[in-house]
Amino acid sequence: MIGICDPSEMESREIQLRKDFPNATIRYCGSLEDYASNLFEFFRYCDTLGVVRIYCQQVAPHGLGRAIMDRLERAAQ
């Protein structure tokens, strides 16, 4: 399951995840390019670990952000 979160929700999600799942993997991307190039690699990594829920930060749907959001929305279905 993929959850797409508004950036304003990410801090509270992270706090809750760390509380509920101390060993959770939290990964941050330094740029949209990093986000786009590592997204599916991260999904595959989570799949090998048996992760059942992934939260991804929503980005503005302009330029590269539009492609990222399209990938996230398709994965969330």
Legacy VTK file of the C-alpha trace (Angstrom):
# vtk DataFile Version 3.0
C-alpha trace
ASCII
DATASET POLYDATA
POINTS 77 float
0.000 0.000 0.000
1.321 3.403 -0.998
0.161 6.531 0.801
0.784 9.928 -0.745
1.235 12.584 1.929
1.149 16.320 1.775
4.543 17.719 2.799
2.929 19.292 5.871
1.996 15.785 7.109
5.441 14.236 6.766
6.862 15.291 10.125
3.901 13.912 12.081
3.943 10.712 9.966
7.634 10.245 10.681
7.147 10.716 14.427
4.303 8.191 14.456
6.232 5.696 12.300
9.289 5.887 14.536
7.058 5.322 17.566
5.129 2.387 16.070
7.991 0.884 14.061
11.387 1.798 15.543
13.191 -0.107 12.766
11.296 1.604 9.938
13.319 2.739 6.949
12.854 6.423 6.250
14.499 7.780 3.158
14.785 11.391 2.069
15.643 12.664 -1.373
17.719 15.783 -1.874
16.081 16.771 -5.142
13.296 15.885 -7.557
15.899 14.211 -9.762
16.968 12.010 -6.839
13.322 11.253 -6.019
12.528 10.241 -9.597
15.641 8.142 -10.154
15.358 6.203 -6.878
11.603 5.756 -6.509
11.185 2.303 -8.047
14.453 1.081 -6.528
13.033 2.003 -3.124
9.734 0.240 -3.929
11.661 -2.919 -4.880
13.760 -2.659 -1.708
10.611 -2.396 0.415
9.101 -5.345 -1.444
12.106 -7.548 -0.605
11.667 -6.619 3.067
7.962 -7.436 2.980
6.935 -3.858 3.726
3.160 -3.504 3.442
2.806 0.289 3.667
4.940 3.038 2.131
4.337 6.768 2.609
5.632 9.061 -0.106
5.734 12.825 -0.059
3.591 14.629 -2.587
5.399 17.084 -4.840
4.134 19.902 -7.037
2.859 18.401 -10.298
5.010 20.575 -12.566
7.893 19.425 -14.743
9.613 16.403 -13.205
7.180 16.575 -10.274
4.373 15.699 -12.676
6.131 12.459 -13.653
6.810 11.605 -10.004
3.196 12.181 -9.026
2.013 10.071 -11.971
4.253 7.194 -10.783
3.054 7.542 -7.197
-0.606 7.688 -8.142
-0.282 4.599 -10.340
1.548 2.715 -7.599
-1.093 3.720 -5.050
-3.911 2.132 -7.069
LINES 1 78
77 0 1 2 3 4 5 6 7 8 9 10 11 12 13 14 15 16 17 18 19 20 21 22 23 24 25 26 27 28 29 30 31 32 33 34 35 36 37 38 39 40 41 42 43 44 45 46 47 48 49 50 51 52 53 54 55 56 57 58 59 60 61 62 63 64 65 66 67 68 69 70 71 72 73 74 75 76
